[in-house]
Every structure is written in structure tokens, then in C-alpha cells.
Amino acid sequence: MTVASKTLATVALAAALIGGCKGEQAPAQDQPAAAQPAAAEQPAPNPELAVAMTEHFARASALEQAVIDGDLEAVASHAKWLVDELPAKQLPATWQPSLARMQAAAGEAAKAEDLAGAAAATGAVIQSCGACHLAVGAGPTFAAATPVPEGEDSKSRMLRHQWAAERMREGMIGPSDERWQLGAGAVSVAPPEPCPIENAEILADDVLKLRERIYELGAEAAKTPAGPERARVYGEYLSTCAGCHTGAC
């Protein structure tokens, strides 16, 4: 996702969530006075809340990328921000249960000692975002997805894997089954030949097998229904990407 598209998505996310927090009320002329209870006072739009949600989205995305890069130090930094710096207590009461689950998962990511643990916790962080959006009845509107990167050289395949990760992440955050399937479908069928890797003969067999594992996970993701199980599959997808990168694929 480009910087511009991330900015649009985060602004849309903040606006949608704030709108969802306010709720909607039918026009006064459509409401029989005797039949309608007095509406509870609703909070006004809060610019500080929009900023907090924009940063929340950016940090969650950066957390995901840190796992893909195999950078545990960056994982801990972004995860700790979600735990310590996100002004959770200033956010609406209806968001608090989901925020607590998100921060618990971020705490696990922050103290993870290996990439598998960091990836699993990151999947839970991302999934909790979508659960919150379902709970409050609002969520982000993402820009149209860019075309799937084509080509069978190493660089093109890596770009396709990254593209798929971003679409699946959007699918969980939305939540959007369409986005999830879009990402999973891009990596659900392995090419006829393994990804070409320079000096592949010197790499360990378990590292080389990750080239095929990514497509096995894509196929599994396409069959996984919405819910917490997607967090597991997604976490393993991120871990597989990281394992290949740190293993010199």
C-alpha cells in the first residue's frame, strides 16, 4: 500500500469509527413523539480521537511490516506503543473490551522472543481491530485495491506476497471477506517452479520449503471462515515471510 493510500485509509477509518460512535438518529418528523424515548446525549466529533485512530492504524501496519522484515526490535517498539501510548482510556466506553483484547495481544508481541510468537500475536492484534469495528457497527472504507503484481522472478513474487498480506490485513481490519479472499486468492496456487533464489544450493532445506509453504497458507486462508481462526492463519503467513527473509531466501 502506498503512503497516499495508507493516509486515505486511515482518515476514512477515523471518520467511520467516530461516526459509528455517535450513532444515527432518524429525522425528527419521522419519529412519533410519544413512541420515541429521549435520545441519550452523544459525543461530538473529536479531532484528537481521529488523530489517535490514525496513529493506531499506522502502528498496527508497521507492526505487521516489522514481523515480515524479521525485525523483533521494531516489533517490540510498535507493539509497546499500542500498549503504552495509545490513549485507550480516552476512547469511547463501547470500544474498551476490544481495545483491552488488542492491547493484551500487543503486549504478547512486545515480549515475543521469536518471530513465530511475534507473528501469532500480531495476527491477534489485527483481528481484534476488526472485532472492534463489528462491535461498534463502523469501520474503514479502503481505496480500490491496486492490481495484483505480475511476473515470476523473485522480486515480482515478493511484491505479490506483500500485496496479498496487505489485502488480508485489510480483510481482518474491515472486516471485509472480499478483501480477505482477494489477498488469499493471490497466493493460493503455487507456480509450476519454485521461486528462483541465487545460491539456493547453500540454503537449508527447511528455509527452501518456505517457498512452497506460503502458497499452502494462501490456499488455507481462502477456506478459513471469518473469525479468530483467520488470525492464526495470518500470523503463520507473516511468520513464513519472515522466516524466508531472515533465512536468506
Helices and strands as residue ranges (DSSP letters): H 3-22, G 28-30, H 47-69, H 72-84, G 88-90, G 93-95, H 96-110, H 115-136, H 154-173, H 177-186, G 200-202, H 205-208, H 210-223, H 228-246
